[in-house]
Amino acid sequence: MKGSCCKYNSSLKELIKAIDHEPAGTAFIIDEEEKLCGIVTDGDFRRMLLKGKSMQDNLSKADLGDYVVAKKGESMEELLKKTSKKIRIIPIIDDAGFLVDYFVYRHQTRFTPIAEPSLDNTEYRFLMDAFTSTWISSRGKYIDQFEENFAKYINCNHGVAVSNGTVAIHLALKALGIGEGDEVIIPDLTFAATINAVLLANATPVLVDIDKDSWTISVEEIKKALNPKTKAIIPVHVYGQACDMSSIMHIAKENDLKVIEDCAEAHGAEFNGQRVGSFGDISTYSFFANKIITTGEGGMCLTNSAELDDKMRQLRDHGMSREKKYWHEEIGYNYRMTNLQAAIGCAQLEKIDELIERKMQIERDYKLALDDLGIIEWQQEFDNRKKVVWLVSCLSDKKEEISQQLRDNNIDVRPFFYCLSDMPIYAEYAFSNKNAKEISAKGMNLPTVENVDYSLVRDLLSRI
Ligand SMILES: Cc1ncc(COP(=O)(O)O)c(C=O)c1O
């Protein structure tokens, strides 16, 4: 007999011991002949006390309500049909009515989000320090510290903190003088911020296909898309994977093109041992709450050029002269980050390597739990690239079934970005998209948070 059994006339004290002994938090009640005659869950027990029973009282058959039972040999499908949000535990009896086993359906009631920021005492302390200093707008020690330390982390000379990752791309394009009549090559598989920033700068995006293995912009397609109007390339290190930066920088040099690396999803990723964001003329980052490090909303432009750094600082601040207050030399923007945001960023930066490693471990745990099911194709790793895990990104022919199954059980899952060229507002900028369509159709991101219940995810996916 499996399960904690209790006689129908036991004391409530004996009953709670049996409930406590059982991981399922349930006592199986048996009659004089030791046949099953009811079940009592920890919730039922609470309700008995609320109705006025005391620990000295004995259980009576009248205390036992209806319960659902299964016969030995019933299939998993039959067992699952009997479960509901209320019925999670089903005793299994033999033909004579004796308990032989029980089935527990673990219905996930707690929501598992796709990502969540890791905020602790250091973020709180720095934030409160910025708050009490009264430097809550865009000047203050944390801004300088965040710009300097993030630039140093990526191995760049200058950092310009901005209000988000989208304006970071726009600022970079403006600082490089890219605008009307200029073509900018970008990958078809990226978040819409990349193309929106190009359009905001009045330039013309050219959407090229991705590489099937890395999911990043295809070097061959960049070459095919080049023409005299091409002025820049924005390689996007999508889903934490570094683009082929040596080939891209080679093409840029040969054709006198600017390179803006969109690193919104790849803080700390490497190509040939060098951190992405340190190859191009300017690189851009997002610090949105689901990113590898966050400032709530926020972004940064990095560059090795003192001239571009100066230009970006001026454009970020209404195009105001840096020497003469209220003297505007060009039309600029208010793209500034606040000292409060930068304070959170400084705290995040202290543990960036730990955050990256934790997410890598989450991906390893998924692989361990799900690999042998044979329905998931993981993001590829390359000898000369070090990818980071932004979200656990993977492909599957069964993407729809997997997504449905997880969502039905309160576990979030996100599809890959749609191909930009598939959306009517961007369709006119399409150049090539064969691989992007295939990867976008099969791609999904799994929750990349600490409390994933891997055995539950495995259980759910094994039913597909
Ligand atoms: C590739 C890429 N570029 C740019 C951005 C824009 O960043 P933000 O949301 O901070 O504006 C994102 C944001 O998700 C992104 O994924």
The ligand as a MOL file (V3000), in Angstrom:
LIG
                    3D

  0  0  0     0  0            999 V3000
M  V30 BEGIN CTAB
M  V30 COUNTS 16 16 0 0 0
M  V30 BEGIN ATOM
M  V30 1 C 17.7630 43.9650 -30.7070 0
M  V30 2 C 17.1460 45.1030 -29.9540 0
M  V30 3 N 17.4650 46.3480 -30.2930 0
M  V30 4 C 16.9700 47.4020 -29.6350 0
M  V30 5 C 16.0920 47.2500 -28.5870 0
M  V30 6 C 15.4990 48.4660 -27.9480 0
M  V30 7 O 15.7480 48.6100 -26.6140 0
M  V30 8 P 14.7360 49.4310 -25.6720 0
M  V30 9 O 13.5720 48.5590 -25.4100 0
M  V30 10 O 15.5490 49.6990 -24.4530 0
M  V30 11 O 14.3610 50.6720 -26.3870 0
M  V30 12 C 15.7480 45.9660 -28.1760 0
M  V30 13 C 14.8220 45.7700 -27.0440 0
M  V30 14 O 14.3130 44.7410 -26.7470 0
M  V30 15 C 16.2680 44.8620 -28.8850 0
M  V30 16 O 15.9430 43.6100 -28.5430 0
M  V30 END ATOM
M  V30 BEGIN BOND
M  V30 1 1 1 2
M  V30 2 1 2 3
M  V30 3 2 2 15
M  V30 4 2 3 4
M  V30 5 1 4 5
M  V30 6 1 5 6
M  V30 7 2 5 12
M  V30 8 1 6 7
M  V30 9 1 7 8
M  V30 10 2 8 9
M  V30 11 1 8 10
M  V30 12 1 8 11
M  V30 13 1 12 13
M  V30 14 1 12 15
M  V30 15 2 13 14
M  V30 16 1 15 16
M  V30 END BOND
M  V30 END CTAB
M  END
